[in-house]
């Protein structure tokens, strides 16, 4: 239970820090997360296209 409590406390402290960040910092964090998510999705679509031989994203090519 000790490690679980430590993880929980760390998460709570991180949440408090995020609340104290400026709006600009929070927006930048969200923009970075969005960029990372979009990149991951593009790579995922590319791999799915390669595996299945289909043009899923409509760009006219597979992969």
N, CA, C and O atoms as a Tripos MOL2 file, in Angstrom:
@<TRIPOS>MOLECULE
protein
  252   251    63     0     0
PROTEIN
NO_CHARGES

@<TRIPOS>ATOM
      1 N           0.8240   -1.1940    0.0000 N.3       1 UNK1
      2 CA          0.0000    0.0000    0.0000 C.3       1 UNK1
      3 C           0.8670    1.2560    0.0000 C.2       1 UNK1
      4 O           0.4260    2.3070   -0.4650 O.2       1 UNK1
      5 N           2.0860    1.1640    0.5110 N.am      2 UNK2
      6 CA          2.9610    2.3240    0.6030 C.3       2 UNK2
      7 C           3.2800    2.9370   -0.7460 C.2       2 UNK2
      8 O           3.2280    4.1570   -0.9020 O.2       2 UNK2
      9 N           3.6110    2.1000   -1.7270 N.am      3 UNK3
     10 CA          3.9680    2.6150   -3.0510 C.3       3 UNK3
     11 C           2.7570    3.2380   -3.7260 C.2       3 UNK3
     12 O           2.8770    4.2500   -4.4160 O.2       3 UNK3
     13 N           1.5860    2.6320   -3.5260 N.am      4 UNK4
     14 CA          0.3620    3.1750   -4.1090 C.3       4 UNK4
     15 C           0.0650    4.5600   -3.5370 C.2       4 UNK4
     16 O          -0.3100    5.4760   -4.2690 O.2       4 UNK4
     17 N           0.2330    4.7030   -2.2360 N.am      5 UNK5
     18 CA         -0.0010    5.9890   -1.5900 C.3       5 UNK5
     19 C           0.9860    7.0390   -2.1040 C.2       5 UNK5
     20 O           0.6180    8.1940   -2.3160 O.2       5 UNK5
     21 N           2.2260    6.6330   -2.2980 N.am      6 UNK6
     22 CA          3.2450    7.5520   -2.8080 C.3       6 UNK6
     23 C           2.8950    8.0240   -4.2180 C.2       6 UNK6
     24 O           3.0360    9.2050   -4.5340 O.2       6 UNK6
     25 N           2.4440    7.1050   -5.0570 N.am      7 UNK7
     26 CA          2.0410    7.4650   -6.4140 C.3       7 UNK7
     27 C           0.8550    8.4190   -6.3740 C.2       7 UNK7
     28 O           0.8140    9.3990   -7.1190 O.2       7 UNK7
     29 N          -0.0950    8.1360   -5.5160 N.am      8 UNK8
     30 CA         -1.2660    8.9970   -5.3700 C.3       8 UNK8
     31 C          -0.8650   10.4010   -4.9240 C.2       8 UNK8
     32 O          -1.3480   11.3920   -5.4730 O.2       8 UNK8
     33 N           0.0030   10.4830   -3.9440 N.am      9 UNK9
     34 CA          0.4450   11.7920   -3.4550 C.3       9 UNK9
     35 C           1.2100   12.5530   -4.5330 C.2       9 UNK9
     36 O           1.0390   13.7630   -4.6830 O.2       9 UNK9
     37 N           2.0480   11.8480   -5.2810 N.am     10 UNK10
     38 CA          2.7960   12.4920   -6.3600 C.3      10 UNK10
     39 C           1.8350   13.0520   -7.3960 C.2      10 UNK10
     40 O           2.0160   14.1720   -7.8750 O.2      10 UNK10
     41 N           0.8210   12.2810   -7.7400 N.am     11 UNK11
     42 CA         -0.1850   12.7480   -8.6900 C.3      11 UNK11
     43 C          -0.9360   13.9590   -8.1750 C.2      11 UNK11
     44 O          -1.2280   14.8850   -8.9330 O.2      11 UNK11
     45 N          -1.2470   13.9550   -6.9030 N.am     12 UNK12
     46 CA         -1.9570   15.0890   -6.3140 C.3      12 UNK12
     47 C          -1.0810   16.3370   -6.3170 C.2      12 UNK12
     48 O          -1.5640   17.4360   -6.5920 O.2      12 UNK12
     49 N           0.2030   16.1720   -6.0130 N.am     13 UNK13
     50 CA          1.1160   17.3170   -6.0290 C.3      13 UNK13
     51 C           1.2580   17.8580   -7.4460 C.2      13 UNK13
     52 O           1.2910   19.0720   -7.6470 O.2      13 UNK13
     53 N           1.3410   16.9650   -8.4270 N.am     14 UNK14
     54 CA          1.4420   17.3990   -9.8190 C.3      14 UNK14
     55 C           0.1900   18.1740  -10.2160 C.2      14 UNK14
     56 O           0.2730   19.1970  -10.8960 O.2      14 UNK14
     57 N          -0.9640   17.6820   -9.7890 N.am     15 UNK15
     58 CA         -2.2180   18.3720  -10.0830 C.3      15 UNK15
     59 C          -2.2490   19.7630   -9.4840 C.2      15 UNK15
     60 O          -2.7250   20.7040  -10.1200 O.2      15 UNK15
     61 N          -1.7510   19.9020   -8.2740 N.am     16 UNK16
     62 CA         -1.6990   21.2190   -7.6380 C.3      16 UNK16
     63 C          -0.7500   22.1450   -8.3870 C.2      16 UNK16
     64 O          -1.0350   23.3310   -8.5480 O.2      16 UNK16
     65 N           0.3710   21.6090   -8.8420 N.am     17 UNK17
     66 CA          1.3130   22.4280   -9.5950 C.3      17 UNK17
     67 C           0.6760   22.9000  -10.8910 C.2      17 UNK17
     68 O           0.8150   24.0640  -11.2660 O.2      17 UNK17
     69 N          -0.0280   21.9940  -11.5830 N.am     18 UNK18
     70 CA         -0.6770   22.3670  -12.8420 C.3      18 UNK18
     71 C          -1.6800   23.4910  -12.6030 C.2      18 UNK18
     72 O          -1.8240   24.3800  -13.4420 O.2      18 UNK18
     73 N          -2.3660   23.4580  -11.4790 N.am     19 UNK19
     74 CA         -3.3380   24.5090  -11.1730 C.3      19 UNK19
     75 C          -2.6520   25.8490  -10.9630 C.2      19 UNK19
     76 O          -3.2230   26.8990  -11.2590 O.2      19 UNK19
     77 N          -1.4260   25.8110  -10.4530 N.am     20 UNK20
     78 CA         -0.7270   27.0670  -10.1810 C.3      20 UNK20
     79 C          -0.0090   27.6100  -11.4140 C.2      20 UNK20
     80 O           0.4350   28.7580  -11.4060 O.2      20 UNK20
     81 N           0.1130   26.8120  -12.4660 N.am     21 UNK21
     82 CA          0.7300   27.2920  -13.7010 C.3      21 UNK21
     83 C          -0.1400   28.3780  -14.3210 C.2      21 UNK21
     84 O          -1.3470   28.4410  -14.0890 O.2      21 UNK21
     85 N           0.4890   29.2110  -15.0960 N.am     22 UNK22
     86 CA         -0.2670   30.2640  -15.7730 C.3      22 UNK22
     87 C          -1.1130   29.6520  -16.8890 C.2      22 UNK22
     88 O          -0.8920   28.5140  -17.3050 O.2      22 UNK22
     89 N          -2.0600   30.4130  -17.3530 N.am     23 UNK23
     90 CA         -2.9140   29.9580  -18.4500 C.3      23 UNK23
     91 C          -2.0570   29.6510  -19.6730 C.2      23 UNK23
     92 O          -2.2940   28.6690  -20.3750 O.2      23 UNK23
     93 N          -1.0640   30.4940  -19.9210 N.am     24 UNK24
     94 CA         -0.1890   30.2820  -21.0730 C.3      24 UNK24
     95 C           0.5590   28.9550  -20.9620 C.2      24 UNK24
     96 O           0.7110   28.2370  -21.9510 O.2      24 UNK24
     97 N           1.0230   28.6340  -19.7580 N.am     25 UNK25
     98 CA          1.7260   27.3670  -19.5460 C.3      25 UNK25
     99 C           0.7990   26.1820  -19.7820 C.2      25 UNK25
    100 O           1.1870   25.1860  -20.3920 O.2      25 UNK25
    101 N          -0.4210   26.3040  -19.2960 N.am     26 UNK26
    102 CA         -1.3760   25.2090  -19.4740 C.3      26 UNK26
    103 C          -1.7570   25.0420  -20.9360 C.2      26 UNK26
    104 O          -1.8960   23.9190  -21.4190 O.2      26 UNK26
    105 N          -1.9250   26.1570  -21.6450 N.am     27 UNK27
    106 CA         -2.2480   26.0890  -23.0710 C.3      27 UNK27
    107 C          -1.0900   25.4500  -23.8320 C.2      27 UNK27
    108 O          -1.3080   24.6080  -24.7030 O.2      27 UNK27
    109 N           0.1320   25.8430  -23.5070 N.am     28 UNK28
    110 CA          1.3030   25.2600  -24.1700 C.3      28 UNK28
    111 C           1.3690   23.7590  -23.9230 C.2      28 UNK28
    112 O           1.6600   22.9860  -24.8360 O.2      28 UNK28
    113 N           1.1010   23.3510  -22.6940 N.am     29 UNK29
    114 CA          1.1000   21.9250  -22.3570 C.3      29 UNK29
    115 C           0.0590   21.1840  -23.1970 C.2      29 UNK29
    116 O           0.3400   20.1180  -23.7450 O.2      29 UNK29
    117 N          -1.1330   21.7480  -23.2950 N.am     30 UNK30
    118 CA         -2.1900   21.1100  -24.0760 C.3      30 UNK30
    119 C          -1.8430   21.0630  -25.5610 C.2      30 UNK30
    120 O          -2.1220   20.0700  -26.2330 O.2      30 UNK30
    121 N          -1.2400   22.1250  -26.0700 N.am     31 UNK31
    122 CA         -0.8310   22.1320  -27.4740 C.3      31 UNK31
    123 C           0.2320   21.0720  -27.7350 C.2      31 UNK31
    124 O           0.2060   20.4030  -28.7670 O.2      31 UNK31
    125 N           1.1600   20.9200  -26.8070 N.am     32 UNK32
    126 CA          2.1940   19.8910  -26.9460 C.3      32 UNK32
    127 C           1.5760   18.4960  -26.9270 C.2      32 UNK32
    128 O           1.9600   17.6290  -27.7120 O.2      32 UNK32
    129 N           0.6220   18.2870  -26.0290 N.am     33 UNK33
    130 CA         -0.0470   16.9940  -25.9470 C.3      33 UNK33
    131 C          -0.8370   16.7070  -27.2220 C.2      33 UNK33
    132 O          -0.8450   15.5760  -27.7080 O.2      33 UNK33
    133 N          -1.4960   17.7190  -27.7580 N.am     34 UNK34
    134 CA         -2.2560   17.5610  -28.9950 C.3      34 UNK34
    135 C          -1.3300   17.1880  -30.1470 C.2      34 UNK34
    136 O          -1.6360   16.2870  -30.9280 O.2      34 UNK34
    137 N          -0.2090   17.8740  -30.2500 N.am     35 UNK35
    138 CA          0.7520   17.5720  -31.3120 C.3      35 UNK35
    139 C           1.2570   16.1360  -31.1980 C.2      35 UNK35
    140 O           1.3750   15.4320  -32.2010 O.2      35 UNK35
    141 N           1.5470   15.7130  -29.9920 N.am     36 UNK36
    142 CA          2.0130   14.3500  -29.7650 C.3      36 UNK36
    143 C           0.9380   13.3280  -30.1330 C.2      36 UNK36
    144 O           1.2300   12.3080  -30.7560 O.2      36 UNK36
    145 N          -0.2910   13.6050  -29.7500 N.am     37 UNK37
    146 CA         -1.4030   12.7020  -30.0610 C.3      37 UNK37
    147 C          -1.6280   12.6090  -31.5600 C.2      37 UNK37
    148 O          -1.8360   11.5190  -32.0940 O.2      37 UNK37
    149 N          -1.5880   13.7500  -32.2430 N.am     38 UNK38
    150 CA         -1.7860   13.7540  -33.6900 C.3      38 UNK38
    151 C          -0.6720   12.9890  -34.3970 C.2      38 UNK38
    152 O          -0.9290   12.2600  -35.3550 O.2      38 UNK38
    153 N           0.5390   13.1500  -33.9380 N.am     39 UNK39
    154 CA          1.6670   12.4310  -34.5250 C.3      39 UNK39
    155 C           1.4930   10.9240  -34.3440 C.2      39 UNK39
    156 O           1.7270   10.1430  -35.2670 O.2      39 UNK39
    157 N           1.0850   10.5360  -33.1580 N.am     40 UNK40
    158 CA          0.8540    9.1170  -32.8820 C.3      40 UNK40
    159 C          -0.2470    8.5670  -33.7810 C.2      40 UNK40
    160 O          -0.1230    7.4640  -34.3120 O.2      40 UNK40
    161 N          -1.3160    9.3270  -33.9520 N.am     41 UNK41
    162 CA         -2.4160    8.8820  -34.8110 C.3      41 UNK41
    163 C          -1.9740    8.7470  -36.2650 C.2      41 UNK41
    164 O          -2.3560    7.7970  -36.9480 O.2      41 UNK41
    165 N          -1.1650    9.7020  -36.7410 N.am     42 UNK42
    166 CA         -0.6660    9.6090  -38.1220 C.3      42 UNK42
    167 C           0.1660    8.3450  -38.3150 C.2      42 UNK42
    168 O           0.0220    7.6480  -39.3190 O.2      42 UNK42
    169 N           1.0280    8.0560  -37.3590 N.am     43 UNK43
    170 CA          1.8530    6.8490  -37.4450 C.3      43 UNK43
    171 C           0.9890    5.5920  -37.3830 C.2      43 UNK43
    172 O           1.2510    4.6190  -38.0900 O.2      43 UNK43
    173 N          -0.0300    5.6140  -36.5460 N.am     44 UNK44
    174 CA         -0.9330    4.4710  -36.4270 C.3      44 UNK44
    175 C          -1.6780    4.2200  -37.7330 C.2      44 UNK44
    176 O          -1.7830    3.0780  -38.1820 O.2      44 UNK44
    177 N          -2.1900    5.2790  -38.3400 N.am     45 UNK45
    178 CA         -2.9000    5.1400  -39.6160 C.3      45 UNK45
    179 C          -1.9530    4.5950  -40.6780 C.2      45 UNK45
    180 O          -2.3290    3.7270  -41.4660 O.2      45 UNK45
    181 N          -0.7330    5.1010  -40.6990 N.am     46 UNK46
    182 CA          0.2550    4.6310  -41.6710 C.3      46 UNK46
    183 C           0.5050    3.1290  -41.5090 C.2      46 UNK46
    184 O           0.5450    2.3900  -42.4930 O.2      46 UNK46
    185 N           0.6700    2.6900  -40.2750 N.am     47 UNK47
    186 CA          0.9160    1.2640  -40.0250 C.3      47 UNK47
    187 C          -0.2930    0.4180  -40.4030 C.2      47 UNK47
    188 O          -0.1440   -0.6520  -40.9940 O.2      47 UNK47
    189 N          -1.4810    0.8870  -40.0680 N.am     48 UNK48
    190 CA         -2.6950    0.1380  -40.4150 C.3      48 UNK48
    191 C          -2.8260    0.0360  -41.9310 C.2      48 UNK48
    192 O          -3.1880   -1.0150  -42.4590 O.2      48 UNK48
    193 N          -2.5310    1.1320  -42.6270 N.am     49 UNK49
    194 CA         -2.5800    1.1070  -44.0890 C.3      49 UNK49
    195 C          -1.5910    0.0860  -44.6440 C.2      49 UNK49
    196 O          -1.9230   -0.6730  -45.5540 O.2      49 UNK49
    197 N          -0.3890    0.0670  -44.1020 N.am     50 UNK50
    198 CA          0.6260   -0.8780  -44.5760 C.3      50 UNK50
    199 C           0.2030   -2.3200  -44.3190 C.2      50 UNK50
    200 O           0.3830   -3.1890  -45.1720 O.2      50 UNK50
    201 N          -0.3510   -2.5650  -43.1620 N.am     51 UNK51
    202 CA         -0.7470   -3.9280  -42.8000 C.3      51 UNK51
    203 C          -1.9080   -4.4170  -43.6650 C.2      51 UNK51
    204 O          -1.9060   -5.5560  -44.1300 O.2      51 UNK51
    205 N          -2.8960   -3.5510  -43.8760 N.am     52 UNK52
    206 CA         -4.1090   -3.9660  -44.5820 C.3      52 UNK52
    207 C          -4.1130   -3.6000  -46.0640 C.2      52 UNK52
    208 O          -4.9960   -4.0330  -46.8050 O.2      52 UNK52
    209 N          -3.1420   -2.8140  -46.4980 N.am     53 UNK53
    210 CA         -3.0780   -2.4340  -47.9040 C.3      53 UNK53
    211 C          -4.2240   -1.5440  -48.3470 C.2      53 UNK53
    212 O          -4.6520   -1.6040  -49.5000 O.2      53 UNK53
    213 N          -4.7220   -0.7220  -47.4400 N.am     54 UNK54
    214 CA         -5.8450    0.1670  -47.7370 C.3      54 UNK54
    215 C          -5.4370    1.6250  -47.5590 C.2      54 UNK54
    216 O          -4.5510    1.9450  -46.7650 O.2      54 UNK54
    217 N          -6.0990    2.5030  -48.3120 N.am     55 UNK55
    218 CA         -5.8980    3.9390  -48.1370 C.3      55 UNK55
    219 C          -6.9550    4.4450  -47.1650 C.2      55 UNK55
    220 O          -8.0560    4.8120  -47.5740 O.2      55 UNK55
    221 N          -6.6280    4.4650  -45.9040 N.am     56 UNK56
    222 CA         -7.5880    4.8310  -44.8630 C.3      56 UNK56
    223 C          -7.7830    6.3450  -44.7780 C.2      56 UNK56
    224 O          -8.9060    6.8150  -44.5910 O.2      56 UNK56
    225 N          -6.7090    7.1010  -44.9130 N.am     57 UNK57
    226 CA         -6.8030    8.5450  -44.7100 C.3      57 UNK57
    227 C          -7.1540    9.3350  -45.9710 C.2      57 UNK57
    228 O          -7.2500   10.5620  -45.9260 O.2      57 UNK57
    229 N          -7.3440    8.6480  -47.0790 N.am     58 UNK58
    230 CA         -7.7990    9.3010  -48.2990 C.3      58 UNK58
    231 C          -6.7660   10.1690  -48.9910 C.2      58 UNK58
    232 O          -7.1210   11.0760  -49.7430 O.2      58 UNK58
    233 N          -5.4840    9.8990  -48.7440 N.am     59 UNK59
    234 CA         -4.4480   10.7110  -49.3870 C.3      59 UNK59
    235 C          -3.9980   10.1390  -50.7310 C.2      59 UNK59
    236 O          -3.0930   10.6770  -51.3680 O.2      59 UNK59
    237 N          -4.6320    9.0530  -51.1560 N.am     60 UNK60
    238 CA         -4.3240    8.4770  -52.4590 C.3      60 UNK60
    239 C          -3.1700    7.4990  -52.4660 C.2      60 UNK60
    240 O          -2.7840    7.0040  -53.5240 O.2      60 UNK60
    241 N          -2.6130    7.2110  -51.2980 N.am     61 UNK61
    242 CA         -1.5220    6.2360  -51.2390 C.3      61 UNK61
    243 C          -1.6490    5.3890  -49.9780 C.2      61 UNK61
    244 O          -2.2650    5.7840  -48.9890 O.2      61 UNK61
    245 N          -1.0510    4.2300  -50.0550 N.am     62 UNK62
    246 CA         -1.0630    3.3100  -48.9210 C.3      62 UNK62
    247 C           0.2620    3.4450  -48.1920 C.2      62 UNK62
    248 O           1.3290    3.3020  -48.7890 O.2      62 UNK62
    249 N           0.1870    3.7170  -46.9100 N.am     63 UNK63
    250 CA          1.4080    3.8310  -46.1050 C.3      63 UNK63
    251 C           1.9290    5.2180  -45.9900 C.2      63 UNK63
    252 O           2.9490    5.4430  -45.3390 O.2      63 UNK63
@<TRIPOS>BOND
     1     1     2 1
     2     2     3 1
     3     3     4 2
     4     3     5 am
     5     5     6 1
     6     6     7 1
     7     7     8 2
     8     7     9 am
     9     9    10 1
    10    10    11 1
    11    11    12 2
    12    11    13 am
    13    13    14 1
    14    14    15 1
    15    15    16 2
    16    15    17 am
    17    17    18 1
    18    18    19 1
    19    19    20 2
    20    19    21 am
    21    21    22 1
    22    22    23 1
    23    23    24 2
    24    23    25 am
    25    25    26 1
    26    26    27 1
    27    27    28 2
    28    27    29 am
    29    29    30 1
    30    30    31 1
    31    31    32 2
    32    31    33 am
    33    33    34 1
    34    34    35 1
    35    35    36 2
    36    35    37 am
    37    37    38 1
    38    38    39 1
    39    39    40 2
    40    39    41 am
    41    41    42 1
    42    42    43 1
    43    43    44 2
    44    43    45 am
    45    45    46 1
    46    46    47 1
    47    47    48 2
    48    47    49 am
    49    49    50 1
    50    50    51 1
    51    51    52 2
    52    51    53 am
    53    53    54 1
    54    54    55 1
    55    55    56 2
    56    55    57 am
    57    57    58 1
    58    58    59 1
    59    59    60 2
    60    59    61 am
    61    61    62 1
    62    62    63 1
    63    63    64 2
    64    63    65 am
    65    65    66 1
    66    66    67 1
    67    67    68 2
    68    67    69 am
    69    69    70 1
    70    70    71 1
    71    71    72 2
    72    71    73 am
    73    73    74 1
    74    74    75 1
    75    75    76 2
    76    75    77 am
    77    77    78 1
    78    78    79 1
    79    79    80 2
    80    79    81 am
    81    81    82 1
    82    82    83 1
    83    83    84 2
    84    83    85 am
    85    85    86 1
    86    86    87 1
    87    87    88 2
    88    87    89 am
    89    89    90 1
    90    90    91 1
    91    91    92 2
    92    91    93 am
    93    93    94 1
    94    94    95 1
    95    95    96 2
    96    95    97 am
    97    97    98 1
    98    98    99 1
    99    99   100 2
   100    99   101 am
   101   101   102 1
   102   102   103 1
   103   103   104 2
   104   103   105 am
   105   105   106 1
   106   106   107 1
   107   107   108 2
   108   107   109 am
   109   109   110 1
   110   110   111 1
   111   111   112 2
   112   111   113 am
   113   113   114 1
   114   114   115 1
   115   115   116 2
   116   115   117 am
   117   117   118 1
   118   118   119 1
   119   119   120 2
   120   119   121 am
   121   121   122 1
   122   122   123 1
   123   123   124 2
   124   123   125 am
   125   125   126 1
   126   126   127 1
   127   127   128 2
   128   127   129 am
   129   129   130 1
   130   130   131 1
   131   131   132 2
   132   131   133 am
   133   133   134 1
   134   134   135 1
   135   135   136 2
   136   135   137 am
   137   137   138 1
   138   138   139 1
   139   139   140 2
   140   139   141 am
   141   141   142 1
   142   142   143 1
   143   143   144 2
   144   143   145 am
   145   145   146 1
   146   146   147 1
   147   147   148 2
   148   147   149 am
   149   149   150 1
   150   150   151 1
   151   151   152 2
   152   151   153 am
   153   153   154 1
   154   154   155 1
   155   155   156 2
   156   155   157 am
   157   157   158 1
   158   158   159 1
   159   159   160 2
   160   159   161 am
   161   161   162 1
   162   162   163 1
   163   163   164 2
   164   163   165 am
   165   165   166 1
   166   166   167 1
   167   167   168 2
   168   167   169 am
   169   169   170 1
   170   170   171 1
   171   171   172 2
   172   171   173 am
   173   173   174 1
   174   174   175 1
   175   175   176 2
   176   175   177 am
   177   177   178 1
   178   178   179 1
   179   179   180 2
   180   179   181 am
   181   181   182 1
   182   182   183 1
   183   183   184 2
   184   183   185 am
   185   185   186 1
   186   186   187 1
   187   187   188 2
   188   187   189 am
   189   189   190 1
   190   190   191 1
   191   191   192 2
   192   191   193 am
   193   193   194 1
   194   194   195 1
   195   195   196 2
   196   195   197 am
   197   197   198 1
   198   198   199 1
   199   199   200 2
   200   199   201 am
   201   201   202 1
   202   202   203 1
   203   203   204 2
   204   203   205 am
   205   205   206 1
   206   206   207 1
   207   207   208 2
   208   207   209 am
   209   209   210 1
   210   210   211 1
   211   211   212 2
   212   211   213 am
   213   213   214 1
   214   214   215 1
   215   215   216 2
   216   215   217 am
   217   217   218 1
   218   218   219 1
   219   219   220 2
   220   219   221 am
   221   221   222 1
   222   222   223 1
   223   223   224 2
   224   223   225 am
   225   225   226 1
   226   226   227 1
   227   227   228 2
   228   227   229 am
   229   229   230 1
   230   230   231 1
   231   231   232 2
   232   231   233 am
   233   233   234 1
   234   234   235 1
   235   235   236 2
   236   235   237 am
   237   237   238 1
   238   238   239 1
   239   239   240 2
   240   239   241 am
   241   241   242 1
   242   242   243 1
   243   243   244 2
   244   243   245 am
   245   245   246 1
   246   246   247 1
   247   247   248 2
   248   247   249 am
   249   249   250 1
   250   250   251 1
   251   251   252 2
@<TRIPOS>SUBSTRUCTURE
     1 UNK1         2 RESIDUE 1 A UNK
     2 UNK2         6 RESIDUE 1 A UNK
     3 UNK3        10 RESIDUE 1 A UNK
     4 UNK4        14 RESIDUE 1 A UNK
     5 UNK5        18 RESIDUE 1 A UNK
     6 UNK6        22 RESIDUE 1 A UNK
     7 UNK7        26 RESIDUE 1 A UNK
     8 UNK8        30 RESIDUE 1 A UNK
     9 UNK9        34 RESIDUE 1 A UNK
    10 UNK10       38 RESIDUE 1 A UNK
    11 UNK11       42 RESIDUE 1 A UNK
    12 UNK12       46 RESIDUE 1 A UNK
    13 UNK13       50 RESIDUE 1 A UNK
    14 UNK14       54 RESIDUE 1 A UNK
    15 UNK15       58 RESIDUE 1 A UNK
    16 UNK16       62 RESIDUE 1 A UNK
    17 UNK17       66 RESIDUE 1 A UNK
    18 UNK18       70 RESIDUE 1 A UNK
    19 UNK19       74 RESIDUE 1 A UNK
    20 UNK20       78 RESIDUE 1 A UNK
    21 UNK21       82 RESIDUE 1 A UNK
    22 UNK22       86 RESIDUE 1 A UNK
    23 UNK23       90 RESIDUE 1 A UNK
    24 UNK24       94 RESIDUE 1 A UNK
    25 UNK25       98 RESIDUE 1 A UNK
    26 UNK26      102 RESIDUE 1 A UNK
    27 UNK27      106 RESIDUE 1 A UNK
    28 UNK28      110 RESIDUE 1 A UNK
    29 UNK29      114 RESIDUE 1 A UNK
    30 UNK30      118 RESIDUE 1 A UNK
    31 UNK31      122 RESIDUE 1 A UNK
    32 UNK32      126 RESIDUE 1 A UNK
    33 UNK33      130 RESIDUE 1 A UNK
    34 UNK34      134 RESIDUE 1 A UNK
    35 UNK35      138 RESIDUE 1 A UNK
    36 UNK36      142 RESIDUE 1 A UNK
    37 UNK37      146 RESIDUE 1 A UNK
    38 UNK38      150 RESIDUE 1 A UNK
    39 UNK39      154 RESIDUE 1 A UNK
    40 UNK40      158 RESIDUE 1 A UNK
    41 UNK41      162 RESIDUE 1 A UNK
    42 UNK42      166 RESIDUE 1 A UNK
    43 UNK43      170 RESIDUE 1 A UNK
    44 UNK44      174 RESIDUE 1 A UNK
    45 UNK45      178 RESIDUE 1 A UNK
    46 UNK46      182 RESIDUE 1 A UNK
    47 UNK47      186 RESIDUE 1 A UNK
    48 UNK48      190 RESIDUE 1 A UNK
    49 UNK49      194 RESIDUE 1 A UNK
    50 UNK50      198 RESIDUE 1 A UNK
    51 UNK51      202 RESIDUE 1 A UNK
    52 UNK52      206 RESIDUE 1 A UNK
    53 UNK53      210 RESIDUE 1 A UNK
    54 UNK54      214 RESIDUE 1 A UNK
    55 UNK55      218 RESIDUE 1 A UNK
    56 UNK56      222 RESIDUE 1 A UNK
    57 UNK57      226 RESIDUE 1 A UNK
    58 UNK58      230 RESIDUE 1 A UNK
    59 UNK59      234 RESIDUE 1 A UNK
    60 UNK60      238 RESIDUE 1 A UNK
    61 UNK61      242 RESIDUE 1 A UNK
    62 UNK62      246 RESIDUE 1 A UNK
    63 UNK63      250 RESIDUE 1 A UNK
